[in-house]
Structure formats: structure tokens, C-alpha cells
Amino acid sequence: MAGHSKWANIKHRKAAQDAKRGKIFTKLIRELTVAARQGGGEPDDNPRLRAAIDKALANNMTKDTIQRAVDRGAGNGDGDDMEEVVYEGYGPEGVAMLVEAMTDNRNRTVSAVRHAFNKHGGNLGTAGSVAFMFHKQGRLTLPRGISEEAAMEATLAAEPEEIERLDDGRLEVVTSPQAFGAVKDALAAAGIDPDASDVGLYPDNYAAIDDIDLGRRIIKLVDMLEDLDDVQNVYTNADFSDAIMEALEE
């Protein structure tokens, strides 16, 4: 799972940049509202909402702001005109990409997404063209020094899918979306605070990217897509080499 580790590092860096711009709050509020509308306002009974609340708290959103978004969704108030859409496509050199969006105007959103793909050497695909390559999981990256035995002991009762070792040596607990909250609670009860945790779409296989120019082109496409107001998340199966990771950090 080296690809996941490297892509996760890029995602976390970009999330920090988004947080500084304040942009992430708008996306978090949308996710909270839609999650509550679809699954109810009680996080214990709504794994998607639980994950959204955890992410909002991790980004320093106040509990009052979170509760207002949840109440709005659960009460079927403002935000009812928003719908979820997923776009599938290919980036430069055919890397697979999935784009999750929330929009009140499909024509506006698909036009903007298509423009981003075309501008950076990709193309928007048809429904089903790449979705089969990805599946939804919860993932919790543990701090260095946590042994596999300790991770297994802490989470066994919560029934994680597996525990993997990343290329940087840390462990990552993989869960179903439904078990994400229970696994996170189990880790907390054991005194383990994950370095990162999220529910998202992950590819079954990664495409190795070892050309720096190609890596930069892929990241530019991801940046442009994520800068779109309607886009919530962008996923790719690109696996960046160490050289590209070093270049991107410069």
C-alpha cells in the first residue's frame, strides 16, 4: 500500500492548505448537512455523519457550527437543493480519477469538471469507467511506535477489516465505513490517537508514477478540481515515487 501512504501525505498537505484558506469549512458543512439529511442526525446511528463530525472537529470547526449543519440536514431545511454526483475520468497518461461533488446545478458542475480534465491532459469518462477500481473504506493511520499486537488488541472487538504496514513504517487500520466509528472509539479507549483518519474511496491497485513532470501534471489537475466550489473530494490511483514526493515538497 505504498501508493496510499504517499497519496495520503499529499492529501494531508493539501488539506492543510485548504484549511488556511478557509475553503474546507464550506465543504465540511455541506458534507455534514447531506450526511444528516440522508442518514439522520444521530452520529451513533449514522457512520457517514460520525466520520464527517470527526473530520470537522479535526479541522477546528466549533461544535456549535457542526450542530447547526447537522440540524439543518436532519430537519430538511436549507441545503435540500444540493445533490451528490460522482464524476469518473482519466488524468494524464490514463491515471484513474474519481471526483465527488455536491451541487445545485449539474450543468454548471460537469462543465467545470470537464474543463479541468481537458486543460490538464485528461478526459472525463462515462459512468462506470473507473468506479470499479475503487471501494469505500475507513482508514486510521497510527502513530509510530504502535505495535501490530497493540493495534490488534485495541481494535479486535470493533472488527476492523485488516491492519496494514505502510511504506513509512506506521500501521494503518482498515475498516468498513460502518465500523469506522467503533474502531476509532476502541483506539481512543486504548489511549491511541491516530495521526490521520478518514472514510474515503481507495483503489484496489495503484499506477506507479516515477516521472516528475507527469507527477506535477497530475497534481495540477487535482488542485484545479479541488479548487472548484462544488467538488468535495478527488481520488486517484496514482502512486508517486519518492523522487516526486521530494520534488513536491520543495
Secondary structure, DSSP 8 states (H G I E B T S, - for coil): -HHHHHHHHHHHHHHHHHHHHTHHHHHHHHHHHHHHHHH-S-GGG-HHHHHHHHHHHHTT--HHHHHHHHHHHHTT-TTTT-EEEEEEEE-GGG-EEEEEEEES-HHHHHHHHHHHHHHTT-EE--TTSSGGGEEEEEEEE--TT--HHHHHHHHGGG--SEEEE-TTS-EEEEE-TTTHHHHHHHHHHTT---SEEEEEEEESS-EEE--HHHHHHHHHHHHHHHTSTTEEEEEE-EEE-HHHHHHHT-
